[in-house]
Amino acid sequence: MKRFFLIAITIMSSWAIMAQNDAPNKGTNKDRINFGAVNSFWLGLEDGMKQRPISQGFNGSIMIDIKTSENSPISFGLGFGFSSHNLHSNAVTRIGSGRTTEFLLVPENITYNINKLSFRYINIPLEVRYRHKSDFRFALGLRSNYLADRYTKYYGNDITGIDNPMKIIDKNILNPENFMFEIIGRVGWKFVTLTGSFPLTTVFVKDKGPAVKPASLGISISLY
């Protein structure tokens, strides 16, 4: 995970320097650098699974603003980014028959502090943008994600019922999809925008894992 952050920050910093050198008007925010927090809402959860109301994640991107014409309010955004989707729930992953990935519900009498499934991606976002002279802005697009890291984290008592506190971080989750595709949108004013994403694909290989996929809502800040 540290390597993932290092690579993401290095690439995004390089893009930021390029964007600053290419900027014709530094007084205008062109949504080139965006960072934000999101809450993931997982679709396709199995019977009995309960998601924690807050399953926080993050996203960030460096994008080039491509004008359609000099005075047009319409432009395109293309760049590089990273994102994280987390599922805090009452189920853990396990290996099923045929080496499939399954969810196993944690018994209600078992206490735990942390139980999450996490996916981290590097991605390429593509947006169609509308920017009004009042600084109202709207964007809609697609995001292509490549899986950079995935893991589960469980801090709690042994789910078999033995009174034995455990701390487990498992990075060997089977059958993840390497690519995920999302519809993305942003709407806001000046440098603050509300963000959303809707998944077009699942996070596990079809018929090899649960058919779950994360939608998200959040807020982002445009730094430049």
Secondary structure by P-SEA (a helix, b strand, c coil): caaaaaaaaaaaaaaaaaaaaacccccccccccccbbbbbbbccccccccccccccccccbbbbbbbcccccccbbbbbcccbbbbbbccbbbbbcccbbbbbbbccccccccccbbbbbbcbbbbbbbbbccccbbbbbbbbbbbbcccbbbbbccccccccbbbbbbbccccccccbbbbbbbccccccbbbbbbbbcccccccccccbbbbbbcccccccc
